[in-house]
Amino acid sequence: MFIGHFGVAFATKKVAPKISLGVLFMACQFMDLIWPALVLMGVEKVSVEPHATAFNSINFEYYPFTHSLVGALILSILFRWIYYAFTRDRRSSWIVSAVVLSHWVLDWVVHRPDLPLSINNTHQMGLGLWNSVFGTVIVESFLFFGGYYLYYKTAKPTTPAKRWGLWGLVAFLLVIYLVNAWGPQPQEGMPGSAIAGPALAMWILVPWAWWADSRTH
């Protein structure tokens, strides 16, 4: 799951308009924002397995700290504590915590059984929607465009520059998604660092979303 996660972030503005889209973007991808750093440190492992699924060739060998259900729960609670410490907004802190946890739920739908239940890396789970490119694209597109529609009806950009910035953000996400879905796949033997390193660039989406969503002129 990729753009579907951002659809959840967009849609959440409908129920919690006070929360910055930048915070929601960070929350929906919190697991994936931490994951590449742990791979680069050798704590978690990823490799290339040709035709691992119909949708991609990534083999998530070991990632219980970021992508187990227990790890996701811990990260969601951590995110809630941090958000509450800065805002003292109890309701919003629970909402961003739920957005963090939604990442694991959506990954469970698309991943093959490689999502562990616990940090001990036991009981791998996954419904395997990635085995159908068509099914994956339909589900993710519905989540993404549905979420974006709800966002735009709730929080339109306040200036033309921010409107273009928001559209640029949406276009950027779609281009990345299309390249991942139908572009060249990583080559077998590619080190995990070459997969995880570029993923750190996803952090740029957080300030981008925050700026496009900010209510200042």
SVG drawing of the C-alpha trace seen along z (x, -y; Angstrom):
<svg xmlns="http://www.w3.org/2000/svg" viewBox="-17 -36 41 54">
<polyline fill="none" stroke="black" stroke-width="0.4" points="0.0,0.0 1.3,-3.5 -1.1,-6.2 -3.9,-4.5 -2.2,-5.6 -2.2,-9.2 -5.9,-8.9 -6.5,-8.1 -4.5,-11.2 -6.6,-13.4 -9.9,-12.0 -9.0,-12.5 -9.2,-16.3 -13.0,-15.8 -13.3,-14.6 -10.4,-16.5 -9.9,-19.8 -7.6,-21.2 -4.9,-18.7 -2.3,-19.8 -2.1,-17.7 1.6,-17.6 1.1,-15.8 -1.4,-13.4 1.0,-12.7 3.7,-11.9 1.2,-9.7 0.0,-7.7 3.6,-6.9 5.2,-6.9 6.1,-3.2 7.6,-3.6 9.5,-6.8 11.3,-4.9 11.7,-1.7 14.5,-2.9 16.6,-4.2 16.5,-0.8 17.4,1.0 20.4,-1.3 21.5,-0.6 21.1,3.2 18.3,3.6 15.7,4.6 16.3,6.3 14.9,6.1 16.0,7.6 14.9,8.1 13.0,11.2 11.9,11.2 8.1,11.6 7.7,11.7 4.2,10.5 2.6,9.4 2.8,5.8 6.5,5.6 9.7,7.5 10.5,6.5 11.1,9.1 10.6,7.7 12.8,10.2 12.7,8.8 10.9,5.7 9.2,6.5 10.0,3.3 8.2,1.1 5.8,3.5 4.6,6.1 1.2,5.5 2.8,5.0 5.4,2.6 2.7,0.6 0.7,0.3 3.8,-0.9 4.6,-3.5 1.0,-4.7 1.1,-5.2 4.5,-7.0 3.1,-9.3 0.1,-10.0 2.2,-11.0 4.4,-13.2 1.5,-15.0 -0.3,-15.4 2.8,-16.8 2.9,-19.6 -0.9,-20.3 -2.6,-19.1 -5.4,-18.1 -6.7,-14.7 -9.2,-14.0 -6.8,-14.9 -4.0,-12.8 -6.1,-9.7 -7.1,-10.4 -3.4,-10.7 -2.7,-7.5 -5.4,-5.7 -4.0,-7.1 -0.6,-5.6 -2.2,-2.2 -4.2,-2.4 -0.9,-1.9 -0.6,1.7 -4.2,2.5 -3.9,1.4 -0.5,3.1 -2.2,6.3 -4.6,6.1 -2.0,5.8 1.1,7.7 1.7,11.3 2.0,13.1 5.1,11.3 3.8,8.9 4.7,10.4 2.2,10.3 4.9,9.6 8.3,8.1 9.6,11.7 8.8,11.9 6.1,14.6 2.9,15.4 3.4,13.6 0.1,12.2 -1.1,10.6 -4.1,11.0 -2.0,10.7 -3.8,8.1 -0.5,7.3 -0.9,10.6 -3.4,8.7 -2.1,5.5 -5.6,4.6 -7.1,5.2 -4.3,3.2 -4.7,0.2 -8.5,0.1 -8.4,0.3 -5.6,-2.3 -7.2,-4.6 -10.5,-4.5 -8.9,-5.3 -6.6,-8.0 -9.1,-9.9 -11.9,-9.4 -9.8,-10.8 -8.6,-13.7 -12.2,-14.6 -13.2,-14.7 -10.1,-16.8 -10.8,-19.3 -14.4,-19.7 -13.2,-20.5 -10.0,-22.5 -9.4,-24.2 -6.0,-25.9 -6.0,-29.6 -3.9,-30.9 -3.3,-30.1 0.3,-29.1 -0.9,-26.6 -3.5,-25.3 -0.8,-24.6 1.3,-23.2 -1.4,-20.8 -2.0,-19.7 1.7,-19.3 1.8,-17.1 -1.0,-14.9 0.7,-14.6 4.0,-13.7 2.4,-10.9 0.7,-9.6 3.8,-9.6 5.7,-7.7 2.9,-5.2 2.8,-4.7 6.5,-4.2 6.4,-1.7 3.5,0.2 4.7,0.3 8.2,-1.0 11.4,1.0 11.7,3.3 14.8,3.4 17.4,5.9 18.1,9.1 21.2,8.7 20.6,5.0 21.5,4.3 18.9,3.4 20.5,0.0 19.8,-0.9 16.1,-0.2 15.8,-1.9 18.1,-4.9 15.8,-6.6 12.8,-5.9 14.1,-8.5 13.2,-11.1 9.6,-10.5 10.2,-12.9 10.0,-15.8 6.2,-15.1 5.6,-16.2 6.6,-19.9 5.2,-20.0 1.8,-18.9 2.0,-21.2 2.7,-24.2 -0.1,-23.4 -2.6,-22.9 -1.6,-25.9 -4.3,-28.5 -1.9,-31.5 -1.9,-33.7"/>
</svg>
